């Protein structure tokens, strides 16, 4: 499990774009969105770097807050 801060995530479109990007990288990823705090929790077999790259390619910056 990893948590990312995504400061620019502010609406349903952002949520969909980020979710789609993560699912393209890992189709079995489990994703939970905390829109109020702009945090995404992801359970994935991919590395945090691979997930961050997918989010970046969707047009969003991210910061890894927690891994483990």
Buried (B, 14 or more C-beta within 10 A) or exposed (E): EBBBBBEEBEEEEBBEBBBEBBBEBBEEBEBEBEBEEBBBBBEBEBEBEBBBBBBEEBEBEBEEEEEE
